[in-house]
Amino acid sequence: MAFEITRPGKNSLVVETPVMPAAGIFGFGDVYRDLIKVEKLGAIVTNPVTYQPWQVATGTRVIPLDAGVLVHTGLPNPGLSKVLNQYRGLWDRYPMPVILHLVSTTVEHVRRGAERIDEETSVDAIELGLNDDVDWSEAEHLTKAAVQATEKPVLVRLPLHDALAVAEAVMDAGAGALVVAAPPRGTARDPHTGKLVSGRVYGPLVKPAVLRVVGQLARKVDIPVIGAGGIHTQQDARDYIEAGARAVQVDSATWIQPKIIEFIARDLGGWVLTREVGALADEWHPGIGETERKARDAGQPAEPGDVSTKPTA
């Protein structure tokens, strides 16, 4: 089974499973490779990378919330060149596409970054991350800078609160797909220092807000939309597909239970058996098979889902 998750064309991005980690969740493809079957994922989306090195944020970085977590890291990374030098060998060995998340700092840095990535055979696509305060004009210029500098597909991750306002400009600038959305920003009090800390909010409660915007955009634009935010179960992922998303990105659920992204990938990729061999009538229900068994063994309740006769391993 194949899923085309960017605009049709010579360099369209095609994946075998419409499930991937969100930027900032999976490291550079090295963090979880010994914990899950990475080959079951449709693609690897890297940690955010800037053209020049960025330093880690000072102060509190993680604050637990009642229904999630607030994270403030500052997007530390050694810069694009060092990331490529360090990880291209690993990416070359992966059987699925690698999507490098490039932070949109300036138009010039986006252009240079896209030109550099265009030379890399280990990278299959760029995900351009827009700033939260970007307006439609700046979003258009940043997207156009990336698109014109590379032949690789350019996916653009939109800020949640302005997704509808900038989507059309990004699409007109040549984006191959829209990723909706970056984790929303919020502020919480650090229980240890008593100070208010700003960061990005992750957790199940993010999903309803993002799901609504995904549905609105899927009806409005004529390029693929990828849903990202609050996906913690197979059903969460299927909700995004039903709303019109072509694929999904899983974020903080991976931190809690790394195996869940594999279960979701198996579910949406059709890696579920219709009937377990030797099962009695009262032991069968849609979704039973290797995905459920692996979930059960890991202590993660599996959910009945869309079924397929495709065998799993």
N, C-alpha and C positions, 0 to 999 in steps of 0.2 A: 504494500500500500504506500502511496506517495501523496504528500501534501505540499502544494505550491503556496508558500507563505509570503511571497512578494509579487509585484506586478509581473505579468507574463512577459517573456522576452528572452533574449540570448543568455543573459546572466541571471535569470530568475533563480531564487533560492528554493530548493525542494528538499523536504525532510521526510523521513519515514514515519515519524511520530510527531504530532503537533504539540509537543511538550518540551519545555526547556527551562533552565533556571533563569531567574531574573538577574540583572547586573548587580554585583555586590554580594551575591549569595554564595557562589560556587568557587570563589577564588579565581584562579586562571585555569581551571580545569584540573588542578592538582589536589584539591582539598579532600574531595569525597570519593576519589576514584577507587579506594580500597574498601569503601563501605557499601557501595551500590554497584549495580551493573550499568556503568555509564553508557555503554553501547545501546541501551534501551531508550535513551533520550534522543529527541529529534535533533538537538543542537546544543552546543555549549556557548553561553553568553558570558564573557569575561567580566571581571571586576572593572569598574570605571578606570579609564586611563586618560591622562592629560598629555599634551604634546611635550611639555616640560615637567620636571618632577614637582610633586606637591607633598608638603609635610603633613604629618598627622595633626589632628585638632588637639588643642590643650583642654584640660578640664575633664569633666564627666563625659563619658561616651555612651553609656547605656543606662536607661532608666526604665524599670519595670512599670507597666501600666496595668489597670484592672483587667483589660482585655487585649493585651498586646505589649509592645515595647517601643520606646523611643530611642533612636540610635543617632549619634552625632560623631562622625569619624573625621570629617574634613577631606575624605577621599584620598588618603595618602597613597602614593604610587611613585615608582622611580622614574617615570617618564616613558614615553612611547618606545624610544629606541632600545632602552634596557629591557623593557617588557618583551619586546619581540625577540631580542637576542637570548633571553632566558627561557622563553617558553615555546619557541617555534618548533623545536624538536619534539616536544610532547604533543603539540597540536598536529604535527604531521602524522603522528601515529594513531590519532583518533579516527574512527570510521565515519563519524558524523561531522557536519559543518561546524566551524568555529566562527562565532560572531564577536568581533571586538567592539566593546563599548567605548566610544570616544566622547569625552566630555567637551561640550561646545563652549570653549573659553572665549576665543576671538575668531573672527572670520579668517584671519591669516593663519592662525594655528590650526584651525579646522582644515583649511586647504592643504597646508603642509602635512598634517597628519594623514589625511586621506590619500595624498600622493605617496606617502611612505607605505601605508598599508596596501595600496594598490600593487606594490612590488612583491608583496608577501604571498607565496603560494600556500602557506599554512593557514591563512585567514580567508574565509569565504565571503564574509559580509561585514559591514559596519553598522553598529547601532549608535546613532548620534543622540546623545542626551542633552536636551535643552534645559536651560536654567528656568527656575520657577517664575521669575519675573520677566520672562521674554515676551515681547509683543509680536504681532503677526509679521511686521516688516523685518525685524531682526531674525525671527524664525525662518523667514523666506531666504534671507541672505546667507544664513549659516547652512541651511540645507542645500542651497544652490552651490555653495563653496565645496561641500563634500561631494555632491553628485557630479559636478563637473571635473573633479580631480581624480575620479576613480571609475573603473568599469564594473566594480563589484556592486552588488545591491546595497542600498543605504536605507536602513530602517531608522525611523525617528521616534524617540521616546518623548512623549508629550507630558507637560505638567498637568496634573489632574484639574486644577481649578480653571485653567485657561485652554483646556484641550479643544473645546468646540470653537474657540475664537481663533486659534492658530492652525487648526487642522487643514483647512482649505489652502492656506498659503504654503504650508509644507508640502501638500500634495501637488500643487501647481509647480513647485520648485523641483519636482522630480523624485520625491521620496518613493521608495519601493513598497513601504508598509508603514503603518502607524502602530506604535506600542503605547497602549493606554493602561496604566499611566505610571509615571514615577511615584514612589510613595509620597503621600501628602506630608507637608511640614506641620509641625505642631510644637507646643511648648509645655514642659512639665517641670515640677519642682523636684530637685534632687533631694531625696530623703536624708542623705548623709551630710550635705553641705548647706541645705536650705535654700540654695540658689535656683533660679529659673533657668532651664536649659532648653535651647531650641534644637530640633533635629527632625528626622523623618520617622513617621509613625508606621509601624507594621502590626498586623494582626487580623483576625477574622472580621472585625467590624469595618475594615476598610472596604471589604468586598461589595456591599450594597451600593455605595456611592460610585465605585469604579464600574460596576456592572451596568448601572444606568447610563453612564457616559459611553461605554462600549456599545450598548444597544443603539444609542442616538447616533453615534458616528458610523456604525455599520450600515445604517439606513441612509446616511447622508453622503458618504464618500464612495468612490468606485475603486479603491485600492484595499488590499487586505488590512484588517485590524487585528492586532494581537492583544489579548487581555492579560493584565497583570495587576494583582492586588488581592490579598486576603484569601488566596486559594489554599485550603487546608485539607480538602478531601477530594475524592474522585468526583463527587456530585458538584462541588464548587466549580471544578474545571468544566464539567458538562454544561453547567449553567452559562458559562461564558460562550461556549460553542453555540448553545441554543440562542443566545442573544445576538449572535452574528460574528463572533470572533473566529478567525481562521486558525489560530493557535493560542496557546497560553504560556505564561511564564510564572513559575512558582517561586515564592520568596521565603518568608520567615518560617513556614512549615518545615523547610529543610533543616533549619537550625534545631528544631524540636525533635524531629524524627527524620533523619536523612533518607530512610527508605521510602517515605511517602511520595517523593517525586518520581521514584521508579514505579510505584504502584499506579500513580496517575498516568504516567507515560504508557504503561502496559494497557491500561483501561482505554485511553483515547486512541491508542495505536492499534487496537483490535487484538491485543495479546491476551485474550480471555477465552476460555473454552465454554462451549454451550453445555457440556455434560461431562463430569468426571468419569473416567472409565470405572465400571463396577459399581457406580452409585445407585442406591435404591431410589425408588420414586420419591419417598419422603425426605431424601437426603439432597435432592437437587433443587437448585433455583438458578435463575439467570445470573451469570457472573462467576459461578463456581469454577475452580480450576487453579492453575499455578499462581495467578495473581492473588487470589484469596488465601491460598495455602501459605505463600510467602508472607503476606500481611499477618496472618494468624500466628505464624512462627515468630514474627518480630514483635508480637503484642499489639499490633495496630489493627483495629477492626476494619475489615474490607466491606465494601458496599456493592450490592448488585448493580450492574450497569449495562450499557449497551453490549450486546454479545456478538461474538464472531466465531467462526470455525477455524480461525488461524491458530496453529499450534504455538506453544510457548516453550521457552527454555530458560 
